[in-house]
Amino acid sequence: MQILGYEVDPVSGERVTYGAQAGQFIVKRERDIAPAMDYTKALRDASGYAKQGIKDSFQHCVHIPDTVAAKMMTDHGFDVYRRSAKEIRLFLRRHRAEYANLFVTAGKI
């Protein structure tokens, strides 16, 4: 593919590459989700974060970046934006090997 140009969105981390191959115009989108995963790991490792959430009767259990939500929809047909918290929890438990790093808490949810 001959690359014609690219754009980078500093807020979302999305990189859009424009190219041409065999007479076709190609748009390729990529996102770096490493910062989002680092954020989730930092919350999971923070000892006071979960305790404070329980104390305030609100616990942040899962952090799902948009790119991962799109992958869930593409690979499994599961739309996190149209499902209840209970359905999301059950889906993540069934696919724990693939999505275990999305959990913010180490406790049982």
Residue frames as a rotation matrix with the C-alpha (Angstrom) as fourth column:
MET 1
0.584 0.812 0.000 0.00
0.812 -0.584 0.000 0.00
0.000 0.000 -1.000 0.00
GLN 2
-0.463 -0.655 0.597 1.28
0.630 -0.717 -0.298 3.42
0.623 0.238 0.745 -0.94
ILE 3
-0.025 0.413 -0.911 0.72
0.929 -0.326 -0.174 5.78
-0.369 -0.850 -0.375 2.01
LEU 4
0.044 0.163 0.986 -0.70
0.688 -0.721 0.089 9.14
0.725 0.674 -0.144 0.98
GLY 5
-0.424 -0.186 0.886 -0.89
-0.415 -0.830 -0.373 10.70
0.805 -0.526 0.275 4.44
TYR 6
-0.220 0.381 -0.898 -2.05
0.767 0.636 0.082 10.30
0.603 -0.671 -0.432 8.00
GLU 7
0.031 0.296 0.955 -3.70
-0.464 -0.842 0.276 12.17
0.886 -0.451 0.111 10.87
VAL 8
-0.549 -0.194 -0.813 -3.31
0.590 0.598 -0.542 11.65
0.592 -0.777 -0.214 14.61
ASP 9
0.436 0.722 0.538 -5.90
-0.106 -0.552 0.827 12.67
0.894 -0.417 -0.164 17.20
PRO 10
-0.582 -0.800 0.143 -3.96
-0.232 -0.005 -0.973 13.45
0.779 -0.600 -0.182 20.41
VAL 11
-0.221 0.579 0.785 -7.04
-0.975 -0.161 -0.156 13.10
0.036 -0.799 0.600 22.63
SER 12
0.763 0.616 0.196 -8.19
-0.616 0.784 -0.068 9.63
-0.196 -0.069 0.978 21.54
GLY 13
-0.146 -0.895 0.423 -4.82
-0.470 0.438 0.766 8.37
-0.871 -0.087 -0.484 20.32
GLU 14
0.584 0.443 0.680 -6.39
0.354 0.615 -0.704 7.38
-0.730 0.653 0.203 17.01
ARG 15
-0.490 -0.726 -0.483 -4.17
-0.327 -0.360 0.874 7.36
-0.808 0.586 -0.061 13.93
VAL 16
0.665 0.702 0.254 -5.87
0.083 0.269 -0.960 7.44
-0.742 0.659 0.121 10.52
THR 17
-0.510 -0.860 -0.039 -3.71
-0.072 -0.002 0.997 6.44
-0.857 0.511 -0.061 7.57
TYR 18
0.654 0.674 -0.345 -4.76
-0.367 -0.116 -0.923 7.15
-0.662 0.730 0.172 3.98
GLY 19
-0.481 -0.864 0.151 -3.33
-0.300 0.324 0.897 5.09
-0.824 0.386 -0.414 1.16
ALA 20
0.447 0.550 -0.705 -3.82
-0.867 0.072 -0.493 3.62
-0.220 0.832 0.510 -2.26
GLN 21
-0.595 -0.582 0.554 -3.42
-0.375 0.811 0.449 0.08
-0.711 0.060 -0.701 -3.53
ALA 22
-0.771 0.229 0.594 -4.49
0.569 0.668 0.480 -1.49
-0.287 0.708 -0.645 -6.83
GLY 23
-0.729 0.448 0.518 -6.49
0.175 -0.610 0.773 1.59
0.662 0.654 0.366 -7.77
GLN 24
0.360 0.864 -0.353 -8.43
0.620 0.062 0.782 1.65
0.697 -0.500 -0.513 -4.48
PHE 25
-0.181 -0.305 0.935 -8.41
-0.486 -0.799 -0.355 4.33
0.855 -0.519 -0.004 -1.80
ILE 26
0.104 0.120 -0.987 -7.83
0.610 0.776 0.158 2.78
0.785 -0.619 0.008 1.64
VAL 27
0.117 -0.019 0.993 -8.48
-0.675 -0.735 0.066 4.30
0.728 -0.678 -0.099 5.08
LYS 28
0.015 -0.204 -0.979 -6.92
0.511 0.843 -0.168 2.45
0.860 -0.497 0.117 8.02
ARG 29
0.416 0.198 0.888 -7.76
-0.593 -0.681 0.430 3.41
0.689 -0.705 -0.166 11.62
GLU 30
-0.028 -0.481 -0.876 -5.62
0.563 0.716 -0.411 2.38
0.826 -0.505 0.251 14.58
ARG 31
0.631 0.203 0.749 -5.73
-0.458 -0.682 0.571 3.28
0.626 -0.703 -0.337 18.26
ASP 32
-0.519 -0.795 -0.313 -3.17
-0.004 0.369 -0.929 2.88
0.855 -0.481 -0.195 20.97
ILE 33
0.583 0.808 0.081 -5.06
-0.140 0.002 0.990 1.61
0.800 -0.589 0.115 24.01
ALA 34
-0.153 -0.740 -0.655 -1.93
0.662 0.415 -0.624 1.23
0.734 -0.529 0.426 26.17
PRO 35
-0.829 -0.157 0.538 -2.63
-0.224 -0.787 -0.575 4.48
0.513 -0.597 0.617 28.11
ALA 36
0.143 0.958 0.249 -6.19
-0.810 -0.032 0.586 3.32
0.569 -0.286 0.771 28.89
MET 37
0.590 0.026 -0.807 -4.91
0.203 0.963 0.179 -0.07
0.782 -0.270 0.563 30.05
ASP 38
-0.550 -0.823 -0.141 -2.22
0.449 -0.149 -0.881 1.61
0.704 -0.548 0.452 32.18
TYR 39
-0.525 0.469 0.710 -4.94
-0.667 -0.745 -0.002 3.78
0.528 -0.475 0.704 33.74
THR 40
0.562 0.784 -0.262 -7.05
-0.498 0.574 0.651 0.71
0.660 -0.236 0.713 34.54
LYS 41
0.223 -0.574 -0.788 -4.07
0.560 0.737 -0.379 -1.10
0.798 -0.356 0.486 36.07
ALA 42
-0.767 -0.517 0.381 -3.19
0.044 -0.634 -0.772 1.94
0.641 -0.575 0.509 38.19
LEU 43
-0.084 0.824 0.561 -6.76
-0.865 -0.340 0.369 2.07
0.495 -0.454 0.741 39.55
ARG 44
0.684 0.341 -0.645 -6.75
-0.110 0.922 0.371 -1.67
0.721 -0.182 0.668 40.23
ASP 45
-0.053 -0.837 -0.544 -3.42
0.652 0.384 -0.654 -1.42
0.756 -0.389 0.526 42.09
ALA 46
-0.545 -0.095 0.833 -4.42
-0.382 -0.857 -0.347 1.66
0.747 -0.507 0.430 44.14
SER 47
-0.803 0.164 -0.573 -5.33
0.501 0.707 -0.499 0.28
0.323 -0.688 -0.650 47.56
GLY 48
-0.756 0.487 -0.438 -7.63
0.151 -0.520 -0.840 3.12
-0.637 -0.702 0.320 48.58
TYR 49
-0.816 0.430 -0.386 -9.59
-0.564 -0.452 0.691 3.42
0.123 0.782 0.611 45.32
ALA 50
-0.443 0.667 -0.599 -11.81
0.155 0.715 0.682 0.35
0.883 0.209 -0.420 45.80
LYS 51
-0.552 0.205 -0.808 -12.28
0.833 0.163 -0.528 1.00
0.024 -0.965 -0.261 49.51
GLN 52
-0.852 0.225 -0.473 -13.38
-0.110 -0.960 -0.259 4.58
-0.512 -0.169 0.842 48.89
GLY 53
-0.689 0.617 -0.381 -15.84
-0.502 -0.026 0.865 3.41
0.523 0.787 0.327 46.24
ILE 54
-0.376 0.540 -0.753 -17.38
0.586 0.768 0.258 0.89
0.718 -0.344 -0.605 48.62
LYS 55
-0.692 0.058 -0.720 -17.55
0.635 -0.427 -0.644 3.53
-0.345 -0.902 0.259 51.35
ASP 56
-0.768 0.373 -0.521 -19.38
-0.456 -0.889 0.034 5.90
-0.451 0.264 0.853 48.97
SER 57
0.026 0.791 0.611 -21.74
0.029 0.611 -0.791 3.08
-0.999 0.039 -0.007 47.85
PHE 58
0.908 0.162 -0.385 -20.33
-0.371 -0.115 -0.922 3.24
-0.193 0.980 -0.045 44.34
GLN 59
0.134 -0.902 0.410 -17.60
-0.050 0.407 0.912 1.05
-0.990 -0.143 0.010 42.94
HIS 60
0.362 -0.177 -0.915 -15.89
-0.919 -0.235 -0.318 1.45
-0.159 0.956 -0.248 39.60
CYS 61
0.489 -0.062 0.870 -15.68
-0.193 0.965 0.177 -2.18
-0.851 -0.255 0.460 38.43
VAL 62
0.153 -0.344 0.926 -14.78
0.849 0.525 0.054 -2.12
-0.505 0.779 0.373 34.73
HIS 63
0.111 -0.174 -0.978 -13.16
-0.371 -0.921 0.122 0.36
-0.922 0.349 -0.166 32.34
ILE 64
0.166 0.041 0.985 -13.89
0.746 0.648 -0.153 -0.40
-0.645 0.761 0.077 28.66
PRO 65
-0.579 -0.412 -0.704 -12.16
-0.151 -0.794 0.588 1.83
-0.801 0.447 0.398 26.06
ASP 66
0.326 0.768 -0.551 -14.18
-0.677 -0.217 -0.704 2.57
-0.660 0.602 0.449 22.90
THR 67
-0.192 -0.496 -0.847 -11.80
-0.946 0.325 0.024 0.52
0.263 0.805 -0.531 20.76
VAL 68
-0.977 -0.144 0.160 -12.29
-0.194 0.909 -0.370 -2.55
-0.092 -0.392 -0.915 22.95
ALA 69
-0.204 0.975 0.093 -16.07
-0.215 0.048 -0.975 -2.02
-0.955 -0.219 0.200 22.87
ALA 70
0.304 0.259 -0.917 -15.90
-0.927 -0.141 -0.348 -1.98
-0.219 0.955 0.197 19.06
LYS 71
-0.658 -0.603 -0.450 -13.84
-0.668 0.744 -0.020 -5.20
0.347 0.288 -0.893 19.13
MET 72
-0.771 0.455 0.445 -16.47
-0.082 0.623 -0.778 -6.85
-0.631 -0.637 -0.443 21.36
MET 73
0.235 0.907 -0.350 -19.15
-0.504 -0.194 -0.841 -5.85
-0.831 0.375 0.412 18.87
THR 74
0.134 -0.266 -0.955 -17.16
-0.982 0.093 -0.164 -7.07
0.132 0.959 -0.249 15.87
ASP 75
-0.739 -0.594 -0.318 -15.89
-0.551 0.805 -0.221 -10.34
0.387 0.012 -0.922 17.34
HIS 76
-0.940 0.326 -0.098 -18.83
0.315 0.726 -0.612 -11.36
-0.128 -0.606 -0.785 19.54
GLY 77
-0.383 0.840 0.384 -21.81
0.367 -0.243 0.898 -9.21
0.847 0.485 -0.215 18.47
PHE 78
0.125 0.357 -0.926 -21.96
0.992 -0.013 0.129 -7.77
0.034 -0.934 -0.356 22.01
ASP 79
-0.062 -0.047 0.997 -22.83
0.309 -0.951 -0.025 -4.06
0.949 0.306 0.073 22.22
VAL 80
-0.563 -0.244 -0.790 -21.80
0.810 0.027 -0.586 -2.72
0.165 -0.969 0.182 25.65
TYR 81
-0.984 0.167 0.070 -23.70
-0.173 -0.981 -0.089 0.51
0.054 -0.100 0.994 25.04
ARG 82
-0.207 0.968 -0.145 -27.06
-0.742 -0.058 0.668 -1.29
0.638 0.246 0.730 24.79
ARG 83
0.003 0.135 -0.991 -26.61
0.347 0.929 0.128 -3.84
0.938 -0.344 -0.045 27.58
SER 84
0.870 0.340 0.357 -27.25
-0.231 -0.358 0.905 -3.69
0.435 -0.870 -0.233 31.29
ALA 85
0.074 -0.866 0.494 -24.49
-0.980 -0.156 -0.126 -3.79
0.187 -0.475 -0.860 33.88
LYS 86
0.273 0.094 0.957 -25.48
-0.518 0.853 0.064 -7.36
-0.811 -0.513 0.282 34.73
GLU 87
0.968 0.107 0.226 -25.20
0.131 0.552 -0.824 -8.47
-0.213 0.827 0.520 31.08
ILE 88
0.562 -0.827 0.022 -21.79
-0.559 -0.400 -0.726 -6.79
0.609 0.396 -0.687 30.76
ARG 89
0.020 -0.534 0.845 -20.58
-0.958 0.232 0.169 -8.51
-0.286 -0.813 -0.507 33.93
LEU 90
0.549 0.261 0.794 -21.74
-0.154 0.965 -0.211 -11.92
-0.821 -0.006 0.570 32.65
PHE 91
0.975 -0.220 -0.021 -20.15
-0.001 0.089 -0.996 -11.34
0.221 0.971 0.086 29.24
LEU 92
0.304 -0.922 0.239 -16.82
-0.806 -0.383 -0.451 -10.34
0.508 -0.056 -0.860 30.80
ARG 93
0.109 -0.215 0.970 -16.87
-0.760 0.611 0.221 -13.38
-0.641 -0.761 -0.097 33.07
ARG 94
0.823 0.258 0.506 -17.49
0.089 0.822 -0.563 -15.69
-0.561 0.508 0.653 30.11
HIS 95
0.753 -0.566 0.334 -14.62
0.371 -0.054 -0.927 -14.06
0.543 0.822 0.170 28.19
ARG 96
0.936 -0.344 -0.079 -12.35
-0.082 -0.431 0.899 -13.42
-0.343 -0.834 -0.431 31.18
ALA 97
0.247 -0.898 0.365 -9.25
0.734 0.419 0.535 -14.80
-0.633 0.136 0.762 29.44
GLU 98
-0.065 -0.217 0.974 -9.58
0.926 -0.376 -0.022 -12.17
0.371 0.901 0.226 26.71
TYR 99
0.178 0.289 0.941 -10.86
0.130 -0.955 0.268 -9.19
0.975 0.075 -0.208 28.73
ALA 100
0.426 -0.022 -0.904 -9.51
0.869 0.289 0.403 -9.72
0.252 -0.957 0.142 32.27
ASN 101
-0.608 -0.775 -0.170 -7.40
0.793 -0.589 -0.154 -6.55
0.019 -0.228 0.973 32.06
LEU 102
-0.369 0.556 0.745 -10.58
0.144 -0.758 0.637 -4.41
0.918 0.342 0.200 31.88
PHE 103
0.544 0.588 -0.599 -11.49
0.652 0.153 0.743 -5.06
0.528 -0.795 -0.300 35.52
VAL 104
0.127 -0.433 0.892 -10.69
-0.344 -0.863 -0.370 -2.13
0.930 -0.260 -0.258 37.81
THR 105
0.302 0.050 0.952 -11.25
-0.953 0.049 0.300 -4.13
-0.032 -0.998 0.063 40.97
ALA 106
-0.683 -0.583 -0.440 -9.59
-0.562 0.804 -0.192 -7.37
0.466 0.116 -0.877 42.00
GLY 107
-0.690 0.489 0.534 -12.65
-0.397 0.360 -0.844 -8.28
-0.605 -0.794 -0.054 44.09
LYS 108
-0.730 0.522 0.441 -15.62
0.663 0.699 0.268 -10.32
-0.168 0.488 -0.856 43.01
ILE 109
-0.769 0.526 -0.364 -18.31
-0.532 -0.842 -0.091 -8.35
-0.354 0.123 0.927 41.16
